[in-house]
């Protein structure tokens, strides 16, 4: 029984992590499909979290104990939709006050 559980552990971990990689591009709350450059243009340093969510929509979010947050938006590569390295990624760092401190657009690579 113990061996069966150990054998199934990698499958369970892979299934849990598969949901973290979005397979379609982010959409604005109004349903408009966004390109990475259009999403970047909607965010300005100093903007509040609510403004970013209203402009770009939901994100992958990481909240830190000290109050900082990171939001990530990914545009998957059509040829490799589950490969995070191939996805173009917009990463936004929020300060303790919930304002955009830094942002970066990283193009995907193969």
Gaussian input, Z-matrix of N, CA and C with variables (Angstrom, degrees):
# hf/3-21g

backbone

0 1
 N
 C     1     B1
 C     2     B2     1     A1
 N     3     B3     2     A2     1     D1
 C     4     B4     3     A3     2     D2
 C     5     B5     4     A4     3     D3
 N     6     B6     5     A5     4     D4
 C     7     B7     6     A6     5     D5
 C     8     B8     7     A7     6     D6
 N     9     B9     8     A8     7     D7
 C    10    B10     9     A9     8     D8
 C    11    B11    10    A10     9     D9
 N    12    B12    11    A11    10    D10
 C    13    B13    12    A12    11    D11
 C    14    B14    13    A13    12    D12
 N    15    B15    14    A14    13    D13
 C    16    B16    15    A15    14    D14
 C    17    B17    16    A16    15    D15
 N    18    B18    17    A17    16    D16
 C    19    B19    18    A18    17    D17
 C    20    B20    19    A19    18    D18
 N    21    B21    20    A20    19    D19
 C    22    B22    21    A21    20    D20
 C    23    B23    22    A22    21    D21
 N    24    B24    23    A23    22    D22
 C    25    B25    24    A24    23    D23
 C    26    B26    25    A25    24    D24
 N    27    B27    26    A26    25    D25
 C    28    B28    27    A27    26    D26
 C    29    B29    28    A28    27    D27
 N    30    B30    29    A29    28    D28
 C    31    B31    30    A30    29    D29
 C    32    B32    31    A31    30    D30
 N    33    B33    32    A32    31    D31
 C    34    B34    33    A33    32    D32
 C    35    B35    34    A34    33    D33
 N    36    B36    35    A35    34    D34
 C    37    B37    36    A36    35    D35
 C    38    B38    37    A37    36    D36
 N    39    B39    38    A38    37    D37
 C    40    B40    39    A39    38    D38
 C    41    B41    40    A40    39    D39
 N    42    B42    41    A41    40    D40
 C    43    B43    42    A42    41    D41
 C    44    B44    43    A43    42    D42
 N    45    B45    44    A44    43    D43
 C    46    B46    45    A45    44    D44
 C    47    B47    46    A46    45    D45
 N    48    B48    47    A47    46    D46
 C    49    B49    48    A48    47    D47
 C    50    B50    49    A49    48    D48
 N    51    B51    50    A50    49    D49
 C    52    B52    51    A51    50    D50
 C    53    B53    52    A52    51    D51
 N    54    B54    53    A53    52    D52
 C    55    B55    54    A54    53    D53
 C    56    B56    55    A55    54    D54
 N    57    B57    56    A56    55    D55
 C    58    B58    57    A57    56    D56
 C    59    B59    58    A58    57    D57
 N    60    B60    59    A59    58    D58
 C    61    B61    60    A60    59    D59
 C    62    B62    61    A61    60    D60
 N    63    B63    62    A62    61    D61
 C    64    B64    63    A63    62    D62
 C    65    B65    64    A64    63    D63
 N    66    B66    65    A65    64    D64
 C    67    B67    66    A66    65    D65
 C    68    B68    67    A67    66    D66
 N    69    B69    68    A68    67    D67
 C    70    B70    69    A69    68    D68
 C    71    B71    70    A70    69    D69
 N    72    B72    71    A71    70    D70
 C    73    B73    72    A72    71    D71
 C    74    B74    73    A73    72    D72
 N    75    B75    74    A74    73    D73
 C    76    B76    75    A75    74    D74
 C    77    B77    76    A76    75    D75
 N    78    B78    77    A77    76    D76
 C    79    B79    78    A78    77    D77
 C    80    B80    79    A79    78    D78
 N    81    B81    80    A80    79    D79
 C    82    B82    81    A81    80    D80
 C    83    B83    82    A82    81    D81
 N    84    B84    83    A83    82    D82
 C    85    B85    84    A84    83    D83
 C    86    B86    85    A85    84    D84
 N    87    B87    86    A86    85    D85
 C    88    B88    87    A87    86    D86
 C    89    B89    88    A88    87    D87
 N    90    B90    89    A89    88    D88
 C    91    B91    90    A90    89    D89
 C    92    B92    91    A91    90    D90
 N    93    B93    92    A92    91    D91
 C    94    B94    93    A93    92    D92
 C    95    B95    94    A94    93    D93
 N    96    B96    95    A95    94    D94
 C    97    B97    96    A96    95    D95
 C    98    B98    97    A97    96    D96
 N    99    B99    98    A98    97    D97
 C   100   B100    99    A99    98    D98
 C   101   B101   100   A100    99    D99
 N   102   B102   101   A101   100   D100
 C   103   B103   102   A102   101   D101
 C   104   B104   103   A103   102   D102
 N   105   B105   104   A104   103   D103
 C   106   B106   105   A105   104   D104
 C   107   B107   106   A106   105   D105
 N   108   B108   107   A107   106   D106
 C   109   B109   108   A108   107   D107
 C   110   B110   109   A109   108   D108
 N   111   B111   110   A110   109   D109
 C   112   B112   111   A111   110   D110
 C   113   B113   112   A112   111   D111
 N   114   B114   113   A113   112   D112
 C   115   B115   114   A114   113   D113
 C   116   B116   115   A115   114   D114
 N   117   B117   116   A116   115   D115
 C   118   B118   117   A117   116   D116
 C   119   B119   118   A118   117   D117
 N   120   B120   119   A119   118   D118
 C   121   B121   120   A120   119   D119
 C   122   B122   121   A121   120   D120
 N   123   B123   122   A122   121   D121
 C   124   B124   123   A123   122   D122
 C   125   B125   124   A124   123   D123
 N   126   B126   125   A125   124   D124
 C   127   B127   126   A126   125   D125
 C   128   B128   127   A127   126   D126
 N   129   B129   128   A128   127   D127
 C   130   B130   129   A129   128   D128
 C   131   B131   130   A130   129   D129
 N   132   B132   131   A131   130   D130
 C   133   B133   132   A132   131   D131
 C   134   B134   133   A133   132   D132
 N   135   B135   134   A134   133   D133
 C   136   B136   135   A135   134   D134
 C   137   B137   136   A136   135   D135
 N   138   B138   137   A137   136   D136
 C   139   B139   138   A138   137   D137
 C   140   B140   139   A139   138   D138
 N   141   B141   140   A140   139   D139
 C   142   B142   141   A141   140   D140
 C   143   B143   142   A142   141   D141
 N   144   B144   143   A143   142   D142
 C   145   B145   144   A144   143   D143
 C   146   B146   145   A145   144   D144
 N   147   B147   146   A146   145   D145
 C   148   B148   147   A147   146   D146
 C   149   B149   148   A148   147   D147
 N   150   B150   149   A149   148   D148
 C   151   B151   150   A150   149   D149
 C   152   B152   151   A151   150   D150
 N   153   B153   152   A152   151   D151
 C   154   B154   153   A153   152   D152
 C   155   B155   154   A154   153   D153
 N   156   B156   155   A155   154   D154
 C   157   B157   156   A156   155   D155
 C   158   B158   157   A157   156   D156
 N   159   B159   158   A158   157   D157
 C   160   B160   159   A159   158   D158
 C   161   B161   160   A160   159   D159
 N   162   B162   161   A161   160   D160
 C   163   B163   162   A162   161   D161
 C   164   B164   163   A163   162   D162
 N   165   B165   164   A164   163   D163
 C   166   B166   165   A165   164   D164
 C   167   B167   166   A166   165   D165
 N   168   B168   167   A167   166   D166
 C   169   B169   168   A168   167   D167
 C   170   B170   169   A169   168   D168
 N   171   B171   170   A170   169   D169
 C   172   B172   171   A171   170   D170
 C   173   B173   172   A172   171   D171
 N   174   B174   173   A173   172   D172
 C   175   B175   174   A174   173   D173
 C   176   B176   175   A175   174   D174
 N   177   B177   176   A176   175   D175
 C   178   B178   177   A177   176   D176
 C   179   B179   178   A178   177   D177
 N   180   B180   179   A179   178   D178
 C   181   B181   180   A180   179   D179
 C   182   B182   181   A181   180   D180
 N   183   B183   182   A182   181   D181
 C   184   B184   183   A183   182   D182
 C   185   B185   184   A184   183   D183
 N   186   B186   185   A185   184   D184
 C   187   B187   186   A186   185   D185
 C   188   B188   187   A187   186   D186
 N   189   B189   188   A188   187   D187
 C   190   B190   189   A189   188   D188
 C   191   B191   190   A190   189   D189
 N   192   B192   191   A191   190   D190
 C   193   B193   192   A192   191   D191
 C   194   B194   193   A193   192   D192
 N   195   B195   194   A194   193   D193
 C   196   B196   195   A195   194   D194
 C   197   B197   196   A196   195   D195
 N   198   B198   197   A197   196   D196
 C   199   B199   198   A198   197   D197
 C   200   B200   199   A199   198   D198
 N   201   B201   200   A200   199   D199
 C   202   B202   201   A201   200   D200
 C   203   B203   202   A202   201   D201
 N   204   B204   203   A203   202   D202
 C   205   B205   204   A204   203   D203
 C   206   B206   205   A205   204   D204
 N   207   B207   206   A206   205   D205
 C   208   B208   207   A207   206   D206
 C   209   B209   208   A208   207   D207
 N   210   B210   209   A209   208   D208
 C   211   B211   210   A210   209   D209
 C   212   B212   211   A211   210   D210
 N   213   B213   212   A212   211   D211
 C   214   B214   213   A213   212   D212
 C   215   B215   214   A214   213   D213
 N   216   B216   215   A215   214   D214
 C   217   B217   216   A216   215   D215
 C   218   B218   217   A217   216   D216
 N   219   B219   218   A218   217   D217
 C   220   B220   219   A219   218   D218
 C   221   B221   220   A220   219   D219
 N   222   B222   221   A221   220   D220
 C   223   B223   222   A222   221   D221
 C   224   B224   223   A223   222   D222
 N   225   B225   224   A224   223   D223
 C   226   B226   225   A225   224   D224
 C   227   B227   226   A226   225   D225
 N   228   B228   227   A227   226   D226
 C   229   B229   228   A228   227   D227
 C   230   B230   229   A229   228   D228
 N   231   B231   230   A230   229   D229
 C   232   B232   231   A231   230   D230
 C   233   B233   232   A232   231   D231
 N   234   B234   233   A233   232   D232
 C   235   B235   234   A234   233   D233
 C   236   B236   235   A235   234   D234
 N   237   B237   236   A236   235   D235
 C   238   B238   237   A237   236   D236
 C   239   B239   238   A238   237   D237
 N   240   B240   239   A239   238   D238
 C   241   B241   240   A240   239   D239
 C   242   B242   241   A241   240   D240
 N   243   B243   242   A242   241   D241
 C   244   B244   243   A243   242   D242
 C   245   B245   244   A244   243   D243
 N   246   B246   245   A245   244   D244
 C   247   B247   246   A246   245   D245
 C   248   B248   247   A247   246   D246
 N   249   B249   248   A248   247   D247
 C   250   B250   249   A249   248   D248
 C   251   B251   250   A250   249   D249
 N   252   B252   251   A251   250   D250
 C   253   B253   252   A252   251   D251
 C   254   B254   253   A253   252   D252
 N   255   B255   254   A254   253   D253
 C   256   B256   255   A255   254   D254
 C   257   B257   256   A256   255   D255
 N   258   B258   257   A257   256   D256
 C   259   B259   258   A258   257   D257
 C   260   B260   259   A259   258   D258
 N   261   B261   260   A260   259   D259
 C   262   B262   261   A261   260   D260
 C   263   B263   262   A262   261   D261
 N   264   B264   263   A263   262   D262
 C   265   B265   264   A264   263   D263
 C   266   B266   265   A265   264   D264
 N   267   B267   266   A266   265   D265
 C   268   B268   267   A267   266   D266
 C   269   B269   268   A268   267   D267
 N   270   B270   269   A269   268   D268
 C   271   B271   270   A270   269   D269
 C   272   B272   271   A271   270   D270
 N   273   B273   272   A272   271   D271
 C   274   B274   273   A273   272   D272
 C   275   B275   274   A274   273   D273
 N   276   B276   275   A275   274   D274
 C   277   B277   276   A276   275   D275
 C   278   B278   277   A277   276   D276
 N   279   B279   278   A278   277   D277
 C   280   B280   279   A279   278   D278
 C   281   B281   280   A280   279   D279
 N   282   B282   281   A281   280   D280
 C   283   B283   282   A282   281   D281
 C   284   B284   283   A283   282   D282
 N   285   B285   284   A284   283   D283
 C   286   B286   285   A285   284   D284
 C   287   B287   286   A286   285   D285
 N   288   B288   287   A287   286   D286
 C   289   B289   288   A288   287   D287
 C   290   B290   289   A289   288   D288
 N   291   B291   290   A290   289   D289
 C   292   B292   291   A291   290   D290
 C   293   B293   292   A292   291   D291
 N   294   B294   293   A293   292   D292
 C   295   B295   294   A294   293   D293
 C   296   B296   295   A295   294   D294
 N   297   B297   296   A296   295   D295
 C   298   B298   297   A297   296   D296
 C   299   B299   298   A298   297   D297
 N   300   B300   299   A299   298   D298
 C   301   B301   300   A300   299   D299
 C   302   B302   301   A301   300   D300
 N   303   B303   302   A302   301   D301
 C   304   B304   303   A303   302   D302
 C   305   B305   304   A304   303   D303
 N   306   B306   305   A305   304   D304
 C   307   B307   306   A306   305   D305
 C   308   B308   307   A307   306   D306
 N   309   B309   308   A308   307   D307
 C   310   B310   309   A309   308   D308
 C   311   B311   310   A310   309   D309
 N   312   B312   311   A311   310   D310
 C   313   B313   312   A312   311   D311
 C   314   B314   313   A313   312   D312
 N   315   B315   314   A314   313   D313
 C   316   B316   315   A315   314   D314
 C   317   B317   316   A316   315   D315
 N   318   B318   317   A317   316   D316
 C   319   B319   318   A318   317   D317
 C   320   B320   319   A319   318   D318
 N   321   B321   320   A320   319   D319
 C   322   B322   321   A321   320   D320
 C   323   B323   322   A322   321   D321
 N   324   B324   323   A323   322   D322
 C   325   B325   324   A324   323   D323
 C   326   B326   325   A325   324   D324
 N   327   B327   326   A326   325   D325
 C   328   B328   327   A327   326   D326
 C   329   B329   328   A328   327   D327

   B1=1.4561
   B2=1.5288
   B3=1.3378
   B4=1.4571
   B5=1.5268
   B6=1.3325
   B7=1.4689
   B8=1.5268
   B9=1.3174
   B10=1.4571
   B11=1.5267
   B12=1.3224
   B13=1.4625
   B14=1.5197
   B15=1.3229
   B16=1.4649
   B17=1.5215
   B18=1.3278
   B19=1.4668
   B20=1.5236
   B21=1.3349
   B22=1.4686
   B23=1.5232
   B24=1.3226
   B25=1.4567
   B26=1.5306
   B27=1.3471
   B28=1.4695
   B29=1.5250
   B30=1.3193
   B31=1.4654
   B32=1.5209
   B33=1.3320
   B34=1.4613
   B35=1.5235
   B36=1.3289
   B37=1.4698
   B38=1.5237
   B39=1.3224
   B40=1.4678
   B41=1.5233
   B42=1.3289
   B43=1.4679
   B44=1.5219
   B45=1.3252
   B46=1.4585
   B47=1.5009
   B48=1.3232
   B49=1.4628
   B50=1.5197
   B51=1.3279
   B52=1.4658
   B53=1.5152
   B54=1.3186
   B55=1.4559
   B56=1.5142
   B57=1.3338
   B58=1.4570
   B59=1.5231
   B60=1.3208
   B61=1.4613
   B62=1.5237
   B63=1.3251
   B64=1.4639
   B65=1.5179
   B66=1.3291
   B67=1.4557
   B68=1.5193
   B69=1.3126
   B70=1.4607
   B71=1.5222
   B72=1.3123
   B73=1.4626
   B74=1.5290
   B75=1.3389
   B76=1.4641
   B77=1.5237
   B78=1.3182
   B79=1.4596
   B80=1.5244
   B81=1.2951
   B82=1.4622
   B83=1.5275
   B84=1.3200
   B85=1.4707
   B86=1.5292
   B87=1.3242
   B88=1.4656
   B89=1.5292
   B90=1.3533
   B91=1.4553
   B92=1.5106
   B93=1.3208
   B94=1.4640
   B95=1.5343
   B96=1.3341
   B97=1.4654
   B98=1.5250
   B99=1.3078
   B100=1.4606
   B101=1.5195
   B102=1.3105
   B103=1.4546
   B104=1.5278
   B105=1.3292
   B106=1.4610
   B107=1.5287
   B108=1.3283
   B109=1.4625
   B110=1.5271
   B111=1.3352
   B112=1.4698
   B113=1.5236
   B114=1.3282
   B115=1.4686
   B116=1.5207
   B117=1.3269
   B118=1.4612
   B119=1.5221
   B120=1.3263
   B121=1.4662
   B122=1.5329
   B123=1.3309
   B124=1.4669
   B125=1.5304
   B126=1.3379
   B127=1.4653
   B128=1.5224
   B129=1.3148
   B130=1.4570
   B131=1.5249
   B132=1.3255
   B133=1.4633
   B134=1.5298
   B135=1.3183
   B136=1.4583
   B137=1.5181
   B138=1.3358
   B139=1.4627
   B140=1.5261
   B141=1.3268
   B142=1.4575
   B143=1.5291
   B144=1.3406
   B145=1.4639
   B146=1.5277
   B147=1.3194
   B148=1.4649
   B149=1.5252
   B150=1.3350
   B151=1.4660
   B152=1.5283
   B153=1.3336
   B154=1.4632
   B155=1.5231
   B156=1.3281
   B157=1.4619
   B158=1.5299
   B159=1.3196
   B160=1.4606
   B161=1.5250
   B162=1.3237
   B163=1.4587
   B164=1.5249
   B165=1.3416
   B166=1.4628
   B167=1.5223
   B168=1.3265
   B169=1.4556
   B170=1.5170
   B171=1.3268
   B172=1.4628
   B173=1.5197
   B174=1.3415
   B175=1.4647
   B176=1.5159
   B177=1.3206
   B178=1.4567
   B179=1.5129
   B180=1.3376
   B181=1.4641
   B182=1.5242
   B183=1.3206
   B184=1.4598
   B185=1.5175
   B186=1.3371
   B187=1.4550
   B188=1.5190
   B189=1.3262
   B190=1.4526
   B191=1.5302
   B192=1.3145
   B193=1.4671
   B194=1.5236
   B195=1.3358
   B196=1.4645
   B197=1.5298
   B198=1.3390
   B199=1.4579
   B200=1.5132
   B201=1.3351
   B202=1.4633
   B203=1.5302
   B204=1.3188
   B205=1.4634
   B206=1.5137
   B207=1.3197
   B208=1.4578
   B209=1.5153
   B210=1.3191
   B211=1.4540
   B212=1.5129
   B213=1.3300
   B214=1.4625
   B215=1.5268
   B216=1.3037
   B217=1.4593
   B218=1.5192
   B219=1.3350
   B220=1.4691
   B221=1.5145
   B222=1.3343
   B223=1.4530
   B224=1.5177
   B225=1.3358
   B226=1.4646
   B227=1.5256
   B228=1.3121
   B229=1.4548
   B230=1.5274
   B231=1.3227
   B232=1.4674
   B233=1.5281
   B234=1.3287
   B235=1.4615
   B236=1.5226
   B237=1.3349
   B238=1.4692
   B239=1.5312
   B240=1.3365
   B241=1.4681
   B242=1.5245
   B243=1.3133
   B244=1.4698
   B245=1.5219
   B246=1.3183
   B247=1.4620
   B248=1.5252
   B249=1.3336
   B250=1.4649
   B251=1.5206
   B252=1.3355
   B253=1.4652
   B254=1.5224
   B255=1.3270
   B256=1.4636
   B257=1.5283
   B258=1.3201
   B259=1.4644
   B260=1.5273
   B261=1.3199
   B262=1.4606
   B263=1.5220
   B264=1.3253
   B265=1.4558
   B266=1.5226
   B267=1.3283
   B268=1.4620
   B269=1.5184
   B270=1.3357
   B271=1.4645
   B272=1.5253
   B273=1.3303
   B274=1.4626
   B275=1.5235
   B276=1.3362
   B277=1.4596
   B278=1.5210
   B279=1.3370
   B280=1.4647
   B281=1.5223
   B282=1.3294
   B283=1.4622
   B284=1.5291
   B285=1.3071
   B286=1.4703
   B287=1.5249
   B288=1.3216
   B289=1.4633
   B290=1.5248
   B291=1.3396
   B292=1.4573
   B293=1.5142
   B294=1.3273
   B295=1.4669
   B296=1.5254
   B297=1.3369
   B298=1.4670
   B299=1.5186
   B300=1.3262
   B301=1.4604
   B302=1.5243
   B303=1.3410
   B304=1.4642
   B305=1.5137
   B306=1.3306
   B307=1.4453
   B308=1.5181
   B309=1.3325
   B310=1.4581
   B311=1.5135
   B312=1.3199
   B313=1.4577
   B314=1.5156
   B315=1.3419
   B316=1.4536
   B317=1.5208
   B318=1.3357
   B319=1.4639
   B320=1.5280
   B321=1.3139
   B322=1.4648
   B323=1.5158
   B324=1.3041
   B325=1.4621
   B326=1.5114
   B327=1.3114
   B328=1.4740
   B329=1.4882
   A1=110.75
   A2=115.48
   A3=119.73
   A4=110.97
   A5=116.20
   A6=120.19
   A7=111.29
   A8=116.19
   A9=119.85
   A10=110.60
   A11=116.91
   A12=120.46
   A13=111.59
   A14=116.94
   A15=120.38
   A16=111.59
   A17=116.58
   A18=120.01
   A19=111.20
   A20=117.64
   A21=121.48
   A22=113.31
   A23=118.23
   A24=121.74
   A25=112.86
   A26=120.42
   A27=118.51
   A28=113.28
   A29=117.60
   A30=120.23
   A31=111.21
   A32=116.26
   A33=119.85
   A34=111.44
   A35=116.74
   A36=120.16
   A37=110.81
   A38=117.38
   A39=120.80
   A40=110.85
   A41=116.52
   A42=119.66
   A43=111.18
   A44=117.20
   A45=120.43
   A46=112.84
   A47=117.68
   A48=121.65
   A49=112.46
   A50=117.88
   A51=120.48
   A52=111.62
   A53=117.54
   A54=120.37
   A55=113.79
   A56=119.09
   A57=121.97
   A58=112.85
   A59=117.30
   A60=121.04
   A61=108.52
   A62=118.02
   A63=118.88
   A64=110.38
   A65=116.32
   A66=120.35
   A67=112.61
   A68=118.05
   A69=120.33
   A70=109.74
   A71=115.18
   A72=121.42
   A73=110.82
   A74=116.94
   A75=120.35
   A76=111.52
   A77=114.14
   A78=121.02
   A79=108.53
   A80=115.16
   A81=120.84
   A82=108.11
   A83=117.28
   A84=119.75
   A85=114.00
   A86=117.95
   A87=120.26
   A88=112.23
   A89=117.60
   A90=121.90
   A91=114.54
   A92=117.29
   A93=121.50
   A94=110.16
   A95=116.28
   A96=120.45
   A97=108.32
   A98=116.16
   A99=121.39
   A100=110.91
   A101=116.07
   A102=120.45
   A103=106.83
   A104=117.96
   A105=118.92
   A106=112.70
   A107=117.31
   A108=120.87
   A109=111.36
   A110=117.44
   A111=120.52
   A112=110.44
   A113=116.64
   A114=120.10
   A115=110.44
   A116=117.21
   A117=121.54
   A118=110.79
   A119=117.16
   A120=121.34
   A121=112.15
   A122=117.75
   A123=121.48
   A124=113.17
   A125=117.72
   A126=121.19
   A127=109.78
   A128=116.81
   A129=121.18
   A130=109.44
   A131=117.81
   A132=119.46
   A133=109.87
   A134=115.19
   A135=120.68
   A136=113.84
   A137=117.55
   A138=120.36
   A139=110.19
   A140=116.71
   A141=122.21
   A142=110.71
   A143=115.63
   A144=120.94
   A145=111.62
   A146=116.87
   A147=120.74
   A148=111.11
   A149=116.93
   A150=120.68
   A151=110.84
   A152=116.65
   A153=120.79
   A154=109.84
   A155=117.40
   A156=121.01
   A157=111.06
   A158=116.91
   A159=120.76
   A160=111.67
   A161=117.40
   A162=121.18
   A163=113.39
   A164=116.74
   A165=119.79
   A166=113.03
   A167=117.85
   A168=119.92
   A169=111.95
   A170=116.55
   A171=120.98
   A172=112.51
   A173=115.83
   A174=121.97
   A175=110.19
   A176=115.73
   A177=121.08
   A178=104.77
   A179=118.16
   A180=120.72
   A181=111.19
   A182=114.45
   A183=121.67
   A184=106.71
   A185=116.12
   A186=121.96
   A187=109.06
   A188=117.04
   A189=122.73
   A190=110.38
   A191=115.58
   A192=121.35
   A193=113.11
   A194=117.19
   A195=119.89
   A196=113.37
   A197=117.55
   A198=120.75
   A199=114.86
   A200=118.34
   A201=121.02
   A202=109.91
   A203=116.51
   A204=122.71
   A205=109.18
   A206=115.24
   A207=121.88
   A208=107.16
   A209=115.98
   A210=121.87
   A211=107.00
   A212=116.39
   A213=121.32
   A214=109.95
   A215=115.20
   A216=123.21
   A217=106.73
   A218=117.88
   A219=121.32
   A220=110.90
   A221=113.94
   A222=122.26
   A223=106.73
   A224=118.47
   A225=120.99
   A226=112.29
   A227=115.18
   A228=122.44
   A229=107.34
   A230=117.62
   A231=120.99
   A232=112.10
   A233=117.15
   A234=120.12
   A235=112.45
   A236=117.31
   A237=121.46
   A238=109.34
   A239=117.83
   A240=119.93
   A241=115.51
   A242=119.69
   A243=121.48
   A244=113.26
   A245=118.30
   A246=122.22
   A247=109.52
   A248=117.05
   A249=120.30
   A250=112.00
   A251=118.31
   A252=120.08
   A253=111.20
   A254=117.04
   A255=121.13
   A256=111.96
   A257=117.27
   A258=121.17
   A259=110.90
   A260=115.53
   A261=120.76
   A262=106.69
   A263=116.72
   A264=120.26
   A265=111.52
   A266=115.73
   A267=122.66
   A268=106.64
   A269=116.80
   A270=122.37
   A271=107.95
   A272=115.19
   A273=121.62
   A274=108.76
   A275=116.32
   A276=122.19
   A277=108.77
   A278=115.28
   A279=121.49
   A280=109.14
   A281=116.85
   A282=121.04
   A283=110.34
   A284=116.18
   A285=121.35
   A286=112.60
   A287=117.21
   A288=121.39
   A289=112.58
   A290=117.60
   A291=120.99
   A292=113.89
   A293=116.91
   A294=122.35
   A295=110.17
   A296=116.58
   A297=120.84
   A298=108.80
   A299=115.23
   A300=120.49
   A301=110.08
   A302=116.41
   A303=121.57
   A304=108.54
   A305=116.20
   A306=121.19
   A307=109.63
   A308=114.49
   A309=119.38
   A310=108.82
   A311=116.16
   A312=122.85
   A313=107.23
   A314=116.48
   A315=121.52
   A316=108.37
   A317=117.15
   A318=118.40
   A319=110.04
   A320=115.63
   A321=120.48
   A322=110.91
   A323=115.46
   A324=120.54
   A325=108.96
   A326=115.56
   A327=121.06
   A328=110.20
   D1=-41.90
   D2=-179.57
   D3=-62.88
   D4=-39.16
   D5=179.30
   D6=-66.77
   D7=-37.13
   D8=178.06
   D9=-62.97
   D10=-43.45
   D11=177.70
   D12=-62.62
   D13=-42.66
   D14=178.40
   D15=-65.74
   D16=-35.07
   D17=179.23
   D18=-69.69
   D19=-31.95
   D20=-178.20
   D21=-84.40
   D22=-16.30
   D23=-177.02
   D24=-57.68
   D25=-48.37
   D26=178.99
   D27=-61.26
   D28=-35.14
   D29=178.35
   D30=-66.26
   D31=-41.36
   D32=178.53
   D33=-64.93
   D34=-41.03
   D35=178.80
   D36=-65.21
   D37=-42.59
   D38=179.68
   D39=-63.95
   D40=-41.14
   D41=179.07
   D42=-65.30
   D43=-38.12
   D44=179.10
   D45=-68.54
   D46=-37.31
   D47=-178.79
   D48=-78.41
   D49=-22.94
   D50=-178.30
   D51=-61.79
   D52=-29.95
   D53=179.54
   D54=-73.67
   D55=-11.18
   D56=-178.50
   D57=-81.33
   D58=-14.97
   D59=-177.91
   D60=-102.71
   D61=106.54
   D62=179.66
   D63=-66.35
   D64=142.37
   D65=-178.55
   D66=-103.15
   D67=3.92
   D68=173.79
   D69=-137.36
   D70=158.20
   D71=-175.19
   D72=-68.74
   D73=150.27
   D74=176.66
   D75=-61.71
   D76=149.31
   D77=176.99
   D78=-124.42
   D79=144.88
   D80=175.55
   D81=-66.35
   D82=158.09
   D83=178.99
   D84=-55.48
   D85=-24.84
   D86=177.97
   D87=-83.54
   D88=2.18
   D89=177.63
   D90=94.31
   D91=-6.30
   D92=-179.39
   D93=-68.05
   D94=130.85
   D95=175.18
   D96=-70.91
   D97=133.50
   D98=-177.62
   D99=-108.88
   D100=138.44
   D101=168.49
   D102=-86.36
   D103=160.71
   D104=177.53
   D105=-56.70
   D106=-39.87
   D107=-179.02
   D108=-68.56
   D109=-36.22
   D110=178.29
   D111=-68.23
   D112=-39.24
   D113=177.56
   D114=-64.92
   D115=-43.39
   D116=178.70
   D117=-60.36
   D118=-39.53
   D119=-179.54
   D120=-67.41
   D121=-22.48
   D122=-179.58
   D123=-82.12
   D124=-9.92
   D125=-176.24
   D126=-112.47
   D127=132.13
   D128=176.42
   D129=-123.56
   D130=147.12
   D131=175.49
   D132=-56.66
   D133=137.01
   D134=-179.16
   D135=94.75
   D136=-9.90
   D137=179.70
   D138=-68.70
   D139=149.06
   D140=179.22
   D141=-81.70
   D142=159.46
   D143=178.73
   D144=-55.94
   D145=-41.91
   D146=-179.28
   D147=-62.20
   D148=-37.13
   D149=178.89
   D150=-67.17
   D151=-40.74
   D152=179.41
   D153=-66.34
   D154=-45.09
   D155=179.02
   D156=-61.51
   D157=-38.08
   D158=179.03
   D159=-70.19
   D160=-31.37
   D161=-177.22
   D162=-84.47
   D163=-36.98
   D164=-173.08
   D165=-115.84
   D166=-28.04
   D167=-179.13
   D168=104.90
   D169=-168.50
   D170=-176.93
   D171=-68.45
   D172=152.08
   D173=-177.03
   D174=-133.33
   D175=168.09
   D176=165.58
   D177=-76.15
   D178=125.66
   D179=-172.03
   D180=-121.54
   D181=139.56
   D182=173.54
   D183=-128.35
   D184=120.94
   D185=178.83
   D186=-107.16
   D187=132.61
   D188=-179.51
   D189=-101.16
   D190=156.05
   D191=-178.47
   D192=-60.89
   D193=-29.84
   D194=-177.42
   D195=-81.40
   D196=0.50
   D197=177.33
   D198=104.97
   D199=-16.03
   D200=177.13
   D201=-72.76
   D202=156.94
   D203=176.96
   D204=-139.89
   D205=151.90
   D206=172.18
   D207=-123.53
   D208=131.36
   D209=173.25
   D210=-116.16
   D211=136.86
   D212=179.79
   D213=-126.60
   D214=137.23
   D215=175.10
   D216=-120.68
   D217=133.77
   D218=-177.68
   D219=-125.33
   D220=136.70
   D221=173.43
   D222=-111.14
   D223=103.92
   D224=-175.49
   D225=-65.96
   D226=150.42
   D227=173.18
   D228=-75.70
   D229=133.66
   D230=-176.85
   D231=-61.09
   D232=-34.47
   D233=-178.47
   D234=-76.61
   D235=-27.81
   D236=-178.38
   D237=-136.43
   D238=72.09
   D239=-172.08
   D240=-65.44
   D241=-21.89
   D242=-178.87
   D243=-98.83
   D244=0.44
   D245=-179.08
   D246=-92.83
   D247=110.46
   D248=-177.63
   D249=-67.22
   D250=-25.19
   D251=178.64
   D252=-69.04
   D253=-29.77
   D254=-178.69
   D255=-84.03
   D256=-13.58
   D257=-177.73
   D258=-81.05
   D259=141.08
   D260=169.88
   D261=-77.39
   D262=138.58
   D263=-171.48
   D264=-133.87
   D265=131.60
   D266=172.09
   D267=-106.01
   D268=120.36
   D269=-179.02
   D270=-116.21
   D271=130.56
   D272=-178.13
   D273=-122.69
   D274=127.13
   D275=176.18
   D276=-102.03
   D277=125.64
   D278=176.98
   D279=-104.20
   D280=141.05
   D281=177.15
   D282=-80.35
   D283=-175.54
   D284=-177.41
   D285=-63.54
   D286=-24.65
   D287=-179.84
   D288=-87.22
   D289=1.55
   D290=179.75
   D291=80.00
   D292=25.13
   D293=179.55
   D294=-110.10
   D295=147.92
   D296=178.80
   D297=-64.02
   D298=121.42
   D299=178.12
   D300=-99.00
   D301=-46.05
   D302=179.35
   D303=-144.55
   D304=154.88
   D305=172.55
   D306=-145.65
   D307=152.89
   D308=-175.98
   D309=-148.59
   D310=137.97
   D311=174.60
   D312=-109.77
   D313=117.56
   D314=-179.05
   D315=-110.38
   D316=119.14
   D317=177.82
   D318=-71.21
   D319=149.86
   D320=177.56
   D321=-72.08
   D322=159.21
   D323=177.30
   D324=-142.52
   D325=160.80
   D326=-179.63
   D327=-118.37

